[in-house]
Amino acid sequence: MSLIYKLLFPGVNINVLHIVVFTFKIIITGVFAHGLDEMWLGRIIDEKCINELVKLQKKFNFNIAGEGGEFETLVVDGPIFKKRLILDDVLKEWKRDSGILKVKKSHLEKN
């Protein structure tokens, strides 16, 4: 289940989604839906990203919060964390029409 969805609730309100992604630093670590390609892996979810997801959602009919398994996320920083997660080494693995971002090396850094 997508962390964005867990932070929100069923029936996602786009305004709440904006609040969440402006409060937390969230990256996309897996994509599994038509319309989402390899370039989405490792992408920070920001306002531009949300706008693109909204357009793709209308075209490909997926859940904007990724609840249907369309994409997976990782929260790397936020106000509730004492330290942020720094991804030092990642590897994109793409197979046919889906992929994941593997974190090979990371460390914590004080906020």
C-alpha positions in Angstrom: 0.0 0.0 0.0 1.3 3.4 -0.9 2.5 5.6 1.9 0.8 8.6 0.4 -2.5 6.6 0.6 -1.8 5.6 4.2 -1.2 9.3 5.1 -4.4 10.2 3.4 -7.6 8.1 3.2 -9.8 6.5 0.6 -11.3 9.2 -1.7 -8.1 11.2 -2.0 -8.6 15.0 -2.0 -6.0 16.6 -4.3 -5.6 19.5 -1.9 -4.6 17.1 0.9 -2.2 15.4 -1.4 -0.5 18.8 -2.0 -0.2 19.4 1.7 1.4 16.0 2.3 4.0 16.3 -0.5 4.9 19.9 0.6 5.3 18.7 4.2 7.3 15.5 3.4 10.0 14.7 0.8 8.7 11.7 -1.0 10.2 9.8 -3.9 8.7 7.2 -6.3 10.4 3.9 -5.9 8.3 1.6 -8.0 6.0 2.0 -11.0 3.5 -0.6 -12.2 0.9 1.2 -14.3 0.4 2.2 -18.0 1.6 5.7 -18.4 4.3 5.5 -15.8 7.7 4.7 -17.3 11.3 4.4 -16.1 11.8 8.2 -15.8 9.4 8.2 -12.8 11.8 6.1 -10.7 13.6 8.2 -8.1 11.4 11.2 -8.9 10.5 13.6 -6.0 6.8 14.1 -5.7 6.3 17.8 -6.0 3.7 20.1 -7.6 4.9 19.5 -11.1 4.8 15.8 -10.5 1.3 15.9 -9.1 0.1 17.9 -12.1 1.6 15.2 -14.4 0.0 12.4 -12.4 -3.4 14.1 -12.6 -3.1 14.3 -16.4 -1.9 10.6 -16.6 -4.7 9.6 -14.2 -7.3 11.0 -16.5 -5.7 9.2 -19.5 -4.9 5.9 -17.9 -7.5 5.8 -15.1 -5.4 5.0 -12.1 -5.5 6.1 -8.5 -3.7 9.4 -8.0 -2.4 8.2 -4.6 -1.1 4.9 -6.1 -3.4 2.8 -4.0 -4.1 0.3 -6.8 -0.4 -0.6 -6.8 0.3 1.8 -9.7 3.4 3.2 -7.9 5.2 2.9 -4.6 6.9 5.6 -2.6 9.5 6.2 0.1 9.4 9.2 2.5 13.0 10.4 2.9 12.4 13.5 5.0 9.7 15.3 7.0 9.0 17.3 10.1 8.3 14.2 12.2 11.8 12.8 11.5 15.0 13.7 13.5 17.1 12.8 10.5 16.6 12.6 6.7 17.4 9.6 4.6 20.1 10.3 2.0 20.2 7.9 -0.9 23.9 7.5 -1.8 23.6 4.8 -4.5 20.5 3.6 -6.3 19.8 1.3 -9.2 16.9 1.4 -11.5 15.6 -2.0 -12.5 13.2 -2.0 -15.5 11.5 -5.1 -16.8 9.0 -4.7 -19.7 6.5 -2.2 -18.4 7.3 -1.8 -14.7 10.3 -1.1 -12.5 11.7 -0.4 -9.1 14.4 1.8 -7.6 16.7 -0.3 -5.5 18.5 1.6 -2.7 22.0 0.1 -2.6 23.5 2.5 -0.1 22.1 5.2 2.1 22.8 7.1 5.3 20.9 9.3 7.8 21.8 13.0 8.1 20.6 15.4 10.8 17.9 17.9 9.7 
